Amino acid sequence: MTVPKEVLDRIQKLRDEINYHNYRYYVLDAPVISDEDYDALVHELKELEEKYPETITPDSPTQRIGAPPSEKFRTVPHHVPMLSLDDAFTPAEVEEFDQRIKRFLGTSEEIEYTLEPKMDGLAVELVYENGMFTLGSTRGDGFNGEDVTANLRTIPAIPLRLLSRHEPIPELLEVRGEVYMEKTAFARLNEERSRQGLPLFANPRNAAAGSLRQLDPAVTARRPLQIFLYGAGRVSGHRFKTQWEMLQTFKKWGLRVNPLTKKDKGIKKAIRYHQKLTEMRPRLDYEIDGMVIKVNDLALQERLGAKAKSPRWAIAFKFEAAQGITRIKDIILSVGRTGAITPVAVMEPVKVGGVTVSRATLHNEDEIRRKDIRIGDWVIIRRAGDVIPEVVRPLEERRTGRERPFVMPEYCPVCGSRLVRKPGEAIYRCPNPDCFPRLAKRIAHFVSKAAMDIEGLGPRVVEQLITAGIIRDVPDLYSIKKSDLLSLEGFAEKSAENLLQAIENSKHTTLSRFLFALGIRHVGEVTAQLLSRRFKTLDRLMNARREDLEAIEGIGPEVAGSIVKWFSEEKNRNLIKRLLDAGIVIEGQDERPGQLPLQGKSFVFTGSLSSLKRKEAKELVKSLGGQVQSTVGKKTAFLVVGERPGSKLAKAEKLGVKTITEQEFLEMTREKR
């Protein structure tokens, strides 16, 4: 059937808009459209393509997952080899690199360099022909890689067609980059795999590599992969003069470039920036293992050329090694707040990344078996994300035969209760709620800053109180006497009075803090806030049905089931009664029935507000059940107009969206609070 011209035009317009918004989101990190509006565009495009399947093209944004599973990856050549880099570990080695370049070029002038964070991921090459993504491959041996085109297409940050709004598109572009997984996404993935009893990934790099090399693209699509682009192979139809110009042009084409990349003249400045990246490194949500220094002028790069395996014009200035080798003396068990039993390796102390490490988590029994870790093994350890020590693998070649396999005990090492392991879980648990470590961690969680916020009641004091028999459960905190505290080591008159006052102050709290403090499994700070906003009162939440909970965006079946189960148990209801009887008052509870007052209404803000900050205004809308959008659309309920409004006002007037002043907004929300 013939596709009407207006449909073809609409499909192309939708594709252009979606590609543009992908560019704003992934490349510029500056979206100009709400998630809801973006989803509406994609939904409309899918509907049109389903109705007119002959219009579907490989570069359509809907075709992120379109290939069937592969039996194996075919080998593809790199027409320009993807060479490795020489490493430098000290400023002196970097200065020698600079001197070699100057000697080779016969100059004493300072060289301009680009300074790029060295991603710890998987190197890939993307091929674009006339702007369309046609081939993607791994680095392989540098000369040949594996064809992973179908998998790379599933990564949202990779444009299926280059943008041509700001810069003409080349006939051919071979662009190189690094696929990686963010630390937070990696932690979530491993947490999910642990719950399912699946083997855990050792680190984000392995997770990214394993995800990209799946034979089924649908599996890759479910993994949260990202990419930064940093270089080129063959380019036809466009000419760059500098590495910096190349990277800026990449961004104009919709290719994602690391925003921490900069250029500077002189090797001393490069060394100073390396130090700055070292300091920033722990705060980044992705792993970098150094900084790549490249001669910026591409003509000079060409003159310098390459050695057998590496270019002369670039070097990787690595960070201090974050791995070490040590011996496991023993494997002990740690009992967590929820009763989770975690095997912990006790090791001979070793310095890793500037920190002395003597213990490392082994996650669970299945993970120990998968890695074949034994007591007495020499092992490689690393600090995951440069924070949490973990065992990478044993050095089997150093075994003497005296190493002992680890066997999970049947009973809790603290209280002697028989351990349980539920079907589908990889973790053993101690079922005894009064087991000392469980009790101590449960109480420490209850008094923590994000929960009841009792200052001065840290883990050490909690353990003292339990050991002395002063408290046996959470509610006992509110019956502590001054004489009790003075009987403990480290307490004097003033410190005892301060702690008692902090305990008294904690009696007035919010519903979200109280819920988080209870330690319900899967209920963190964010989930506690969602529950508080939806149900408003503790009583209403305690009697909520599972389907009521699952109706909340962000709460799935597992979390809903955990909440319903917790409140259904008599011991937990008694715990809440004892806390309320002890004088805890949950402030701000709203007994009004029905849905939240701004439920289903969306707000957009323009201009500056005088009586409250923009963030506070948005939180106010959300707390009353409303939604906040970044741009005005047909479904926007209200545009709140502050001083010096922008273009949103004209768009609202054009669409007939109701506009209100800041004062009207405050009156509206005040009435509904």
VEXDREN-2710 file (C-alpha; in Angstrom, 1 decimal):
% VEXDREN-2710
k/r/px/py/pz
1/MET/0.0/0.0/0.0
2/THR/1.2/3.5/-0.7
3/VAL/2.2/5.5/2.3
4/PRO/0.6/9.0/2.4
5/LYS/3.1/11.8/2.1
6/GLU/2.0/13.4/5.3
7/VAL/2.7/10.1/7.1
8/LEU/6.2/9.9/5.6
9/ASP/6.9/13.6/6.6
10/ARG/5.6/12.9/10.1
11/ILE/7.8/9.8/10.5
12/GLN/10.9/11.7/9.3
13/LYS/10.1/14.6/11.6
14/LEU/9.7/12.3/14.6
15/ARG/13.0/10.6/13.8
16/ASP/14.8/13.9/13.6
17/GLU/13.2/15.1/16.8
18/ILE/14.1/11.9/18.7
19/ASN/17.7/12.0/17.4
20/TYR/18.0/15.6/18.4
21/HIS/16.8/14.9/21.9
22/ASN/19.1/11.9/22.2
23/TYR/21.9/14.3/21.3
24/ARG/20.8/16.8/23.9
25/TYR/20.6/14.1/26.6
26/TYR/23.6/11.9/25.9
27/VAL/26.1/14.3/24.3
28/LEU/25.3/17.7/25.8
29/ASP/23.8/16.4/29.1
30/ALA/21.2/19.2/28.7
31/PRO/17.8/17.8/27.9
32/VAL/15.1/20.3/26.7
33/ILE/12.2/17.9/27.0
34/SER/10.7/15.8/29.8
35/ASP/10.9/12.0/29.9
36/GLU/7.2/11.8/29.4
37/ASP/7.3/14.0/26.2
38/TYR/10.2/12.0/24.9
39/ASP/8.4/8.7/25.5
40/ALA/5.4/10.1/23.7
41/LEU/7.4/10.9/20.5
42/VAL/8.9/7.3/20.5
43/HIS/5.5/5.8/21.1
44/GLU/4.0/7.8/18.2
45/LEU/6.8/6.7/15.9
46/LYS/6.4/3.1/16.8
47/GLU/2.7/3.2/16.1
48/LEU/3.3/4.7/12.7
49/GLU/6.0/2.2/11.8
50/GLU/3.8/-0.7/12.9
51/LYS/1.0/0.6/10.7
52/TYR/3.4/1.2/7.8
53/PRO/6.2/-1.4/8.2
54/GLU/7.6/-0.6/4.8
55/THR/8.8/2.8/6.3
56/ILE/11.1/1.1/8.8
57/THR/14.8/1.8/8.2
58/PRO/17.9/0.5/10.0
59/ASP/18.7/4.0/11.4
60/SER/15.2/4.5/12.9
61/PRO/15.4/5.1/16.7
62/THR/13.0/2.3/17.1
63/GLN/15.5/-0.3/15.7
64/ARG/17.8/-0.4/18.7
65/ILE/17.1/-4.1/19.1
66/GLY/16.5/-5.7/15.7
67/ALA/18.9/-8.5/15.1
68/PRO/18.4/-12.2/16.0
69/PRO/20.9/-13.9/18.3
70/SER/24.2/-14.8/16.7
71/GLU/25.9/-18.1/16.8
72/LYS/29.3/-16.5/16.9
73/PHE/30.9/-13.1/16.0
74/ARG/32.6/-12.8/12.6
75/THR/36.0/-11.2/12.3
76/VAL/36.3/-7.7/10.7
77/PRO/39.5/-5.9/9.9
78/HIS/40.5/-2.4/11.2
79/HIS/41.8/-0.6/8.1
80/VAL/43.8/1.7/10.4
81/PRO/45.2/-0.4/13.2
82/MET/43.9/0.3/16.8
83/LEU/47.3/0.6/18.4
84/SER/48.0/0.3/22.2
85/LEU/49.7/3.1/24.1
86/ASP/53.0/3.2/26.0
87/ASP/52.5/3.7/29.7
88/ALA/54.1/6.2/32.1
89/PHE/53.7/6.1/35.9
90/THR/55.7/9.1/37.1
91/PRO/56.0/12.8/36.1
92/ALA/59.6/12.1/35.2
93/GLU/58.5/9.5/32.6
94/VAL/56.0/12.0/31.2
95/GLU/58.6/14.7/30.9
96/GLU/60.9/12.3/29.1
97/PHE/58.0/11.6/26.6
98/ASP/57.8/15.4/26.0
99/GLN/61.5/15.6/25.5
100/ARG/61.5/12.8/23.0
101/ILE/58.8/14.5/21.0
102/LYS/60.8/17.8/20.9
103/ARG/64.0/16.0/19.9
104/PHE/62.1/14.2/17.1
105/LEU/60.5/17.4/15.8
106/GLY/63.7/19.4/16.4
107/THR/62.0/22.1/18.5
108/SER/62.3/23.6/21.9
109/GLU/58.9/25.2/21.9
110/GLU/56.2/24.0/24.2
111/ILE/53.9/21.4/22.6
112/GLU/50.1/21.7/22.8
113/TYR/48.5/18.5/24.1
114/THR/45.0/17.2/24.5
115/LEU/44.4/15.6/28.0
116/GLU/41.8/12.9/28.0
117/PRO/40.6/10.7/30.9
118/LYS/41.7/7.1/30.1
119/MET/38.5/5.1/30.4
120/ASP/38.7/1.6/31.9
121/GLY/36.3/-0.1/29.5
122/LEU/36.2/-2.0/26.2
123/ALA/37.7/-0.3/23.1
124/VAL/35.5/-0.3/20.0
125/GLU/35.3/1.1/16.5
126/LEU/32.1/2.5/14.9
127/VAL/31.8/2.9/11.1
128/TYR/29.5/5.5/9.6
129/GLU/28.8/5.6/5.9
130/ASN/27.1/8.7/4.7
131/GLY/26.1/9.3/8.3
132/MET/24.5/5.9/8.9
133/PHE/26.0/3.5/11.5
134/THR/26.8/0.4/9.5
135/LEU/29.4/-1.6/11.4
136/GLY/30.8/-1.9/14.9
137/SER/33.6/-4.0/16.2
138/THR/35.8/-4.6/19.3
139/ARG/39.5/-3.7/19.3
140/GLY/40.5/-7.4/19.2
141/ASP/44.3/-7.7/18.5
142/GLY/44.4/-4.1/17.1
143/PHE/44.3/-5.3/13.5
144/ASN/41.1/-7.4/13.6
145/GLY/38.1/-7.3/15.9
146/GLU/34.8/-9.0/16.4
147/ASP/31.6/-7.7/14.7
148/VAL/29.3/-6.6/17.5
149/THR/27.2/-4.2/15.4
150/ALA/23.9/-5.5/16.6
151/ASN/24.9/-5.2/20.3
152/LEU/26.3/-1.7/19.8
153/ARG/23.1/-0.6/18.2
154/THR/21.3/-1.2/21.5
155/ILE/23.4/1.5/23.4
156/PRO/21.2/4.6/23.4
157/ALA/24.3/7.0/23.5
158/ILE/25.4/5.7/20.0
159/PRO/23.6/7.6/17.3
160/LEU/22.3/5.3/14.5
161/ARG/22.6/8.3/12.2
162/LEU/25.0/11.3/12.6
163/LEU/23.5/14.7/13.1
164/SER/24.0/17.2/10.3
165/ARG/22.6/20.4/11.9
166/HIS/25.9/22.1/12.6
167/GLU/28.5/20.3/10.5
168/PRO/28.4/18.4/7.1
169/ILE/28.5/14.7/7.5
170/PRO/31.6/12.8/6.0
171/GLU/31.1/10.0/3.4
172/LEU/33.0/7.7/5.7
173/LEU/33.9/7.9/9.4
174/GLU/35.7/5.3/11.5
175/VAL/35.4/6.5/15.0
176/ARG/37.0/4.9/18.1
177/GLY/35.8/4.9/21.6
178/GLU/35.4/3.1/24.9
179/VAL/32.2/1.2/26.0
180/TYR/31.9/1.2/29.8
181/MET/29.4/0.7/32.6
182/GLU/28.9/3.3/35.4
183/LYS/29.8/2.3/38.9
184/THR/26.2/2.8/40.2
185/ALA/24.7/0.8/37.4
186/PHE/27.3/-2.0/37.9
187/ALA/26.4/-2.2/41.6
188/ARG/22.7/-2.5/40.7
189/LEU/23.5/-5.2/38.1
190/ASN/25.5/-7.3/40.6
191/GLU/22.9/-6.8/43.3
192/GLU/20.3/-8.2/41.0
193/ARG/22.5/-11.1/39.9
194/SER/23.2/-11.9/43.5
195/ARG/19.5/-12.1/44.3
196/GLN/19.0/-14.4/41.3
197/GLY/22.0/-16.6/42.4
198/LEU/24.0/-15.8/39.3
199/PRO/27.8/-15.3/39.1
200/LEU/28.8/-11.7/39.9
201/PHE/30.9/-9.6/37.6
202/ALA/34.3/-8.8/39.1
203/ASN/34.3/-5.1/38.1
204/PRO/32.5/-2.6/35.8
205/ARG/35.0/-3.3/32.9
206/ASN/34.3/-7.0/33.0
207/ALA/30.6/-6.3/33.1
208/ALA/30.8/-4.0/30.1
209/ALA/32.9/-6.5/28.1
210/GLY/30.6/-9.4/29.0
211/SER/27.5/-7.4/28.2
212/LEU/28.8/-6.3/24.8
213/ARG/29.9/-9.8/23.8
214/GLN/26.5/-11.4/24.3
215/LEU/25.4/-13.5/21.3
216/ASP/21.8/-12.2/21.9
217/PRO/21.5/-8.4/21.4
218/ALA/18.4/-8.4/23.6
219/VAL/20.6/-9.3/26.6
220/THR/23.0/-6.5/25.8
221/ALA/20.0/-4.1/25.6
222/ARG/19.1/-4.9/29.2
223/ARG/22.6/-3.9/30.4
224/PRO/23.2/-0.2/31.2
225/LEU/26.1/0.5/28.8
226/GLN/27.6/3.9/27.9
227/ILE/30.3/5.1/25.6
228/PHE/32.8/8.0/25.1
229/LEU/34.4/8.6/21.7
230/TYR/38.0/9.8/21.4
231/GLY/39.6/9.2/18.0
232/ALA/39.3/8.2/14.4
233/GLY/40.5/5.7/11.9
234/ARG/39.7/6.5/8.2
235/VAL/37.8/9.7/7.5
236/SER/36.6/10.6/4.0
237/GLY/34.9/13.8/3.1
238/HIS/36.1/15.8/6.1
239/ARG/39.5/17.0/7.3
240/PHE/40.5/17.9/10.8
241/LYS/43.5/20.0/11.8
242/THR/43.7/19.1/15.4
243/GLN/42.7/16.4/17.9
244/TRP/40.7/19.1/19.8
245/GLU/38.8/20.1/16.6
246/MET/38.0/16.5/15.9
247/LEU/36.5/16.0/19.4
248/GLN/34.4/19.2/19.1
249/THR/33.1/18.1/15.7
250/PHE/32.3/14.6/17.1
251/LYS/29.9/16.4/19.5
252/LYS/28.2/18.3/16.7
253/TRP/27.6/15.0/14.9
254/GLY/26.0/13.6/18.1
255/LEU/28.9/11.5/19.3
256/ARG/29.5/11.5/23.0
257/VAL/32.9/12.9/24.2
258/ASN/34.2/13.0/27.7
259/PRO/33.5/16.5/29.2
260/LEU/36.6/16.3/31.3
261/THR/38.8/16.4/28.2
262/LYS/40.8/19.6/27.8
263/LYS/43.8/21.0/25.9
264/ASP/46.8/22.8/27.2
265/LYS/50.3/23.9/26.2
266/GLY/53.3/22.5/28.0
267/ILE/53.9/19.2/29.8
268/LYS/53.9/20.8/33.2
269/LYS/50.3/21.8/32.8
270/ALA/49.5/18.2/31.7
271/ILE/51.1/16.8/34.9
272/ARG/49.0/19.2/37.0
273/TYR/45.8/18.2/35.3
274/HIS/46.7/14.5/35.9
275/GLN/46.9/15.4/39.6
276/LYS/43.5/17.0/39.4
277/LEU/42.0/13.9/37.7
278/THR/43.5/11.8/40.5
279/GLU/41.7/13.9/43.1
280/MET/38.4/13.8/41.1
281/ARG/38.6/10.1/40.4
282/PRO/36.8/8.8/43.5
283/ARG/33.9/11.1/42.8
284/LEU/33.4/10.0/39.2
285/ASP/30.6/7.5/38.4
286/TYR/32.9/5.6/36.0
287/GLU/36.3/4.1/36.2
288/ILE/39.4/5.7/34.8
289/ASP/42.9/4.3/35.2
290/GLY/44.9/7.3/34.0
291/MET/45.1/10.2/31.5
292/VAL/45.9/10.0/27.8
293/ILE/48.3/12.8/26.6
294/LYS/48.1/13.4/22.8
295/VAL/49.9/15.9/20.6
296/ASN/47.0/18.1/19.5
297/ASP/48.3/19.0/16.0
298/LEU/47.4/16.2/13.6
299/ALA/50.1/17.2/11.2
300/LEU/52.6/16.7/13.9
301/GLN/51.1/13.4/14.8
302/GLU/51.6/12.3/11.2
303/ARG/55.2/13.5/11.3
304/LEU/55.9/11.6/14.6
305/GLY/54.3/8.4/13.3
306/ALA/54.2/5.1/15.2
307/LYS/56.4/2.4/16.5
308/ALA/55.5/-1.3/16.0
309/LYS/52.7/-1.3/18.5
310/SER/52.1/2.2/19.7
311/PRO/52.1/5.8/18.4
312/ARG/54.9/8.2/19.3
313/TRP/52.6/11.1/19.7
314/ALA/50.6/9.8/22.7
315/ILE/51.2/8.2/26.1
316/ALA/49.0/6.9/28.9
317/PHE/49.9/8.5/32.2
318/LYS/48.6/5.8/34.6
319/PHE/47.4/6.2/38.1
320/GLU/49.0/4.4/41.0
321/ALA/48.1/0.7/40.8
322/ALA/44.9/-0.2/42.6
323/GLN/45.7/-3.9/42.8
324/GLY/47.8/-6.0/45.1
325/ILE/48.9/-9.5/45.9
326/THR/48.5/-11.1/49.3
327/ARG/47.6/-14.4/51.0
328/ILE/44.2/-15.3/52.6
329/LYS/44.8/-16.4/56.1
330/ASP/41.2/-17.3/56.9
331/ILE/37.6/-16.9/55.7
332/ILE/35.2/-15.7/58.4
333/LEU/31.5/-14.8/58.4
334/SER/30.0/-11.4/58.8
335/VAL/26.4/-11.1/60.0
336/GLY/24.5/-8.2/58.5
337/ARG/21.5/-6.2/59.7
338/THR/19.0/-8.3/57.8
339/GLY/20.8/-11.5/58.9
340/ALA/22.6/-11.9/55.6
341/ILE/25.8/-14.0/56.1
342/THR/28.7/-12.7/54.1
343/PRO/32.1/-14.6/53.8
344/VAL/35.0/-12.2/54.4
345/ALA/38.6/-13.0/53.5
346/VAL/41.1/-12.2/56.3
347/MET/44.4/-11.4/54.6
348/GLU/47.9/-10.5/55.3
349/PRO/47.9/-6.7/55.1
350/VAL/48.8/-5.2/51.7
351/LYS/48.8/-1.7/50.4
352/VAL/46.4/-1.1/47.5
353/GLY/46.0/2.3/45.9
354/GLY/47.6/4.0/48.9
355/VAL/45.4/2.2/51.4
356/THR/46.4/-0.8/53.6
357/VAL/43.9/-3.6/53.1
358/SER/43.5/-6.7/55.4
359/ARG/39.9/-7.8/54.7
360/ALA/37.9/-8.2/51.5
361/THR/34.3/-9.3/50.9
362/LEU/33.8/-12.6/49.1
363/HIS/30.1/-12.0/48.5
364/ASN/28.6/-15.5/48.9
365/GLU/29.4/-19.2/48.8
366/ASP/28.6/-19.5/45.1
367/GLU/31.0/-16.7/44.3
368/ILE/33.8/-18.4/46.3
369/ARG/33.2/-21.7/44.4
370/ARG/33.1/-19.9/41.0
371/LYS/36.4/-18.3/41.6
372/ASP/37.8/-21.4/43.4
373/ILE/39.1/-19.3/46.3
374/ARG/40.7/-21.3/49.2
375/ILE/42.0/-20.6/52.6
376/GLY/45.8/-20.2/52.3
377/ASP/45.6/-19.0/48.6
378/TRP/47.8/-16.2/47.3
379/VAL/45.3/-13.9/45.5
380/ILE/45.1/-10.7/43.5
381/ILE/42.9/-8.1/45.3
382/ARG/41.6/-4.8/44.1
383/ARG/39.6/-2.0/45.5
384/ALA/36.3/-2.0/43.5
385/GLY/35.6/1.5/42.4
386/ASP/38.8/2.3/44.4
387/VAL/36.8/1.9/47.6
388/ILE/35.6/-1.7/48.5
389/PRO/38.4/-4.3/48.6
390/GLU/37.5/-7.5/46.7
391/VAL/39.4/-10.7/45.6
392/VAL/39.9/-10.8/41.8
393/ARG/41.2/-14.3/41.5
394/PRO/43.6/-16.9/43.2
395/LEU/47.1/-17.4/41.9
396/GLU/46.8/-21.1/41.3
397/GLU/50.4/-21.5/40.2
398/ARG/51.5/-20.6/43.7
399/ARG/49.5/-23.3/45.4
400/THR/51.4/-25.8/47.6
401/GLY/48.6/-28.3/48.3
402/ARG/48.1/-27.1/51.9
403/GLU/45.3/-24.7/50.8
404/ARG/41.8/-25.6/52.2
405/PRO/38.4/-25.2/50.4
406/PHE/35.9/-23.1/52.2
407/VAL/32.8/-24.9/53.5
408/MET/29.8/-22.8/54.6
409/PRO/28.9/-23.6/58.2
410/GLU/25.4/-24.8/59.0
411/TYR/25.0/-22.5/62.0
412/CYS/25.4/-18.8/62.8
413/PRO/28.9/-18.2/64.1
414/VAL/27.5/-15.7/66.7
415/CYS/24.2/-17.1/68.1
416/GLY/24.3/-20.7/66.9
417/SER/21.0/-20.5/65.0
418/ARG/20.7/-22.8/61.9
419/LEU/21.3/-20.7/58.8
420/VAL/18.7/-20.7/56.0
421/ARG/19.0/-20.1/52.3
422/LYS/15.8/-19.4/50.4
423/PRO/15.2/-20.8/46.9
424/GLY/16.4/-18.5/44.2
425/GLU/18.8/-16.6/46.6
426/ALA/22.6/-16.9/46.8
427/ILE/22.7/-15.6/50.4
428/TYR/22.5/-17.6/53.6
429/ARG/20.8/-15.8/56.5
430/CYS/20.6/-16.0/60.3
431/PRO/16.9/-16.2/61.2
432/ASN/17.4/-15.0/64.8
433/PRO/16.4/-11.3/65.1
434/ASP/18.2/-11.0/68.5
435/CYS/21.6/-12.3/67.2
436/PHE/24.1/-9.7/68.5
437/PRO/25.5/-8.4/65.2
438/ARG/22.0/-8.3/63.7
439/LEU/20.6/-6.4/66.7
440/ALA/23.6/-4.0/66.8
441/LYS/23.4/-3.2/63.1
442/ARG/19.6/-2.9/63.3
443/ILE/19.8/-0.4/66.1
444/ALA/22.7/1.5/64.5
445/HIS/20.6/1.8/61.3
446/PHE/17.6/3.0/63.3
447/VAL/19.6/5.9/64.9
448/SER/21.6/6.8/61.7
449/LYS/21.5/10.3/60.3
450/ALA/19.1/9.5/57.4
451/ALA/16.8/7.7/59.8
452/MET/16.0/8.9/63.4
453/ASP/19.2/11.0/63.4
454/ILE/20.3/10.5/67.0
455/GLU/23.7/12.2/67.2
456/GLY/26.3/10.6/69.5
457/LEU/24.8/7.2/69.3
458/GLY/27.3/5.5/67.0
459/PRO/27.9/1.7/66.5
460/ARG/30.4/1.6/69.4
461/VAL/28.0/3.1/71.9
462/VAL/25.2/0.8/70.6
463/GLU/27.4/-2.3/71.2
464/GLN/28.2/-1.0/74.7
465/LEU/24.5/-0.6/75.5
466/ILE/23.7/-4.1/74.3
467/THR/26.6/-5.7/76.1
468/ALA/25.7/-4.0/79.4
469/GLY/22.1/-5.2/79.0
470/ILE/20.7/-1.7/78.9
471/ILE/18.9/-2.2/75.6
472/ARG/17.6/-5.4/74.0
473/ASP/15.7/-3.8/71.1
474/VAL/15.1/-0.5/69.4
475/PRO/12.2/0.7/71.6
476/ASP/14.5/0.3/74.7
477/LEU/16.5/3.4/73.4
478/TYR/13.7/5.6/74.7
479/SER/13.9/4.3/78.3
480/ILE/17.7/4.8/78.7
481/LYS/18.5/6.7/82.0
482/LYS/21.4/9.0/82.7
483/SER/22.7/6.6/85.3
484/ASP/22.8/3.9/82.5
485/LEU/25.1/6.0/80.4
486/LEU/27.3/7.1/83.3
487/SER/28.0/3.4/83.9
488/LEU/29.6/3.0/80.4
489/GLU/33.2/3.8/79.6
490/GLY/33.6/7.1/77.9
491/PHE/30.6/8.9/79.3
492/ALA/30.6/11.9/81.6
493/GLU/27.8/14.1/82.9
494/LYS/27.8/16.4/79.8
495/SER/28.1/13.7/77.1
496/ALA/25.3/11.6/78.8
497/GLU/23.0/14.7/78.9
498/ASN/23.7/15.5/75.3
499/LEU/22.9/11.9/74.2
500/LEU/19.7/11.8/76.2
501/GLN/18.6/15.2/74.6
502/ALA/19.4/13.8/71.1
503/ILE/17.2/10.8/71.9
504/GLU/14.4/13.0/73.1
505/ASN/14.7/15.2/70.0
506/SER/14.4/12.2/67.7
507/LYS/10.9/11.5/69.0
508/HIS/9.5/14.1/66.6
509/THR/10.2/12.8/63.1
510/THR/8.7/12.4/59.6
511/LEU/6.9/9.4/58.1
512/SER/9.7/8.8/55.5
513/ARG/12.5/8.9/58.1
514/PHE/10.5/6.6/60.4
515/LEU/9.9/4.1/57.6
516/PHE/13.5/4.1/56.6
517/ALA/14.6/3.6/60.2
518/LEU/12.4/0.5/60.6
519/GLY/14.8/-1.3/58.3
520/ILE/12.2/-3.0/56.1
521/ARG/14.0/-5.0/53.4
522/HIS/14.3/-3.1/50.1
523/VAL/13.0/0.1/51.7
524/GLY/15.7/2.7/51.3
525/GLU/15.5/6.5/51.6
526/VAL/13.9/7.0/48.2
527/THR/11.3/4.2/48.6
528/ALA/10.4/5.5/52.0
529/GLN/9.8/9.0/50.5
530/LEU/7.6/7.4/47.8
531/LEU/5.5/5.6/50.4
532/SER/5.2/8.7/52.6
533/ARG/4.0/10.8/49.7
534/ARG/1.5/8.2/48.5
535/PHE/-0.1/7.1/51.8
536/LYS/0.5/10.1/54.0
537/THR/-0.1/8.2/57.3
538/LEU/1.5/5.2/58.9
539/ASP/-1.9/3.5/59.5
540/ARG/-2.9/3.7/55.9
541/LEU/0.4/2.2/54.8
542/MET/0.3/-0.6/57.3
543/ASN/-3.0/-1.7/55.9
544/ALA/-2.1/-1.2/52.2
545/ARG/-2.6/-4.0/49.7
546/ARG/0.1/-5.3/47.5
547/GLU/-1.6/-3.9/44.4
548/ASP/-1.8/-0.5/46.0
549/LEU/2.0/-0.5/46.4
550/GLU/2.7/-1.9/42.9
551/ALA/0.7/1.0/41.5
552/ILE/3.4/3.4/42.7
553/GLU/6.0/4.2/40.0
554/GLY/9.3/2.9/41.2
555/ILE/8.0/0.1/43.4
556/GLY/8.0/-3.4/41.8
557/PRO/6.5/-6.7/42.9
558/GLU/9.5/-7.7/45.0
559/VAL/9.6/-4.5/47.0
560/ALA/5.8/-4.5/47.4
561/GLY/5.8/-8.0/48.7
562/SER/8.5/-7.3/51.2
563/ILE/6.6/-4.3/52.6
564/VAL/3.3/-6.2/52.9
565/LYS/5.0/-9.2/54.5
566/TRP/6.8/-6.9/57.1
567/PHE/3.6/-5.2/58.2
568/SER/1.7/-8.4/58.3
569/GLU/3.9/-9.9/61.0
570/GLU/2.7/-9.4/64.6
571/LYS/6.1/-8.8/66.0
572/ASN/6.7/-5.8/63.7
573/ARG/3.3/-4.3/64.5
574/ASN/4.2/-4.7/68.2
575/LEU/7.5/-3.0/67.5
576/ILE/5.7/0.0/66.0
577/LYS/3.2/0.1/68.9
578/ARG/6.1/0.1/71.4
579/LEU/7.8/3.0/69.6
580/LEU/4.7/5.1/69.5
581/ASP/3.9/4.3/73.1
582/ALA/7.5/5.5/73.9
583/GLY/6.5/8.9/72.6
584/ILE/7.5/9.0/69.0
585/VAL/5.4/11.5/67.0
586/ILE/5.2/11.3/63.3
587/GLU/4.7/14.9/62.2
588/GLY/2.9/16.1/59.1
589/GLN/0.6/13.1/58.8
590/ASP/-2.4/13.9/56.7
591/GLU/-5.5/12.0/57.6
592/ARG/-7.5/13.1/54.5
593/PRO/-8.5/10.2/52.4
594/GLY/-8.2/9.9/48.6
595/GLN/-5.5/10.7/46.2
596/LEU/-2.9/13.4/46.6
597/PRO/-4.3/16.9/45.8
598/LEU/-2.1/17.6/42.7
599/GLN/-2.3/14.0/41.4
600/GLY/-2.4/14.0/37.6
601/LYS/-1.4/17.7/37.2
602/SER/1.8/18.8/35.6
603/PHE/3.7/22.0/36.2
604/VAL/6.4/23.9/34.3
605/PHE/8.3/26.8/35.8
606/THR/9.7/29.8/33.9
607/GLY/11.6/32.9/35.2
608/SER/13.1/33.3/38.6
609/LEU/11.0/32.9/41.8
610/SER/11.4/35.3/44.7
611/SER/10.0/33.5/47.7
612/LEU/11.5/30.1/47.2
613/LYS/14.1/28.3/45.2
614/ARG/13.2/26.5/42.0
615/LYS/14.3/23.2/43.5
616/GLU/12.0/23.8/46.6
617/ALA/9.1/24.6/44.3
618/LYS/9.5/21.4/42.4
619/GLU/9.7/19.4/45.6
620/LEU/6.5/21.0/46.8
621/VAL/4.7/20.0/43.6
622/LYS/6.0/16.4/43.9
623/SER/5.1/16.1/47.6
624/LEU/1.5/16.9/46.6
625/GLY/1.4/14.3/43.9
626/GLY/2.0/16.5/40.9
627/GLN/4.6/16.2/38.1
628/VAL/7.2/18.7/37.1
629/GLN/8.1/19.0/33.4
630/SER/11.1/20.8/31.8
631/THR/9.1/22.0/28.7
632/VAL/5.6/23.2/28.0
633/GLY/3.4/20.7/26.2
634/LYS/-0.3/20.2/25.4
635/LYS/-0.7/18.2/28.6
636/THR/0.9/20.8/30.9
637/ALA/-1.7/21.9/33.5
638/PHE/0.0/25.1/34.7
639/LEU/2.9/27.3/33.7
640/VAL/4.2/29.1/36.8
641/VAL/5.6/32.5/35.7
642/GLY/8.3/34.2/37.7
643/GLU/10.3/37.3/37.0
644/ARG/11.9/37.6/33.5
645/PRO/10.1/34.6/32.0
646/GLY/11.6/32.9/29.0
647/SER/10.2/31.5/25.7
648/LYS/8.1/29.0/27.6
649/LEU/5.5/31.8/28.3
650/ALA/4.9/32.3/24.6
651/LYS/4.6/28.6/23.9
652/ALA/2.1/28.2/26.8
653/GLU/0.0/31.1/25.3
654/LYS/0.1/29.5/21.9
655/LEU/-1.0/26.1/23.3
656/GLY/-3.6/27.5/25.6
657/VAL/-1.8/26.3/28.7
658/LYS/-3.0/28.1/31.9
659/THR/-0.4/30.5/33.4
660/ILE/-0.3/31.4/37.0
661/THR/1.9/33.8/39.0
662/GLU/4.2/32.7/41.8
663/GLN/1.7/34.1/44.3
664/GLU/-1.1/32.1/42.8
665/PHE/1.1/29.0/42.9
666/LEU/1.8/29.5/46.6
667/GLU/-1.8/30.0/47.4
668/MET/-2.8/26.9/45.4
669/THR/-0.3/24.7/47.2
670/ARG/-1.0/26.3/50.6
671/GLU/-4.7/25.4/50.3
672/LYS/-3.8/21.8/49.5
673/ARG/-1.2/21.2/52.1
END
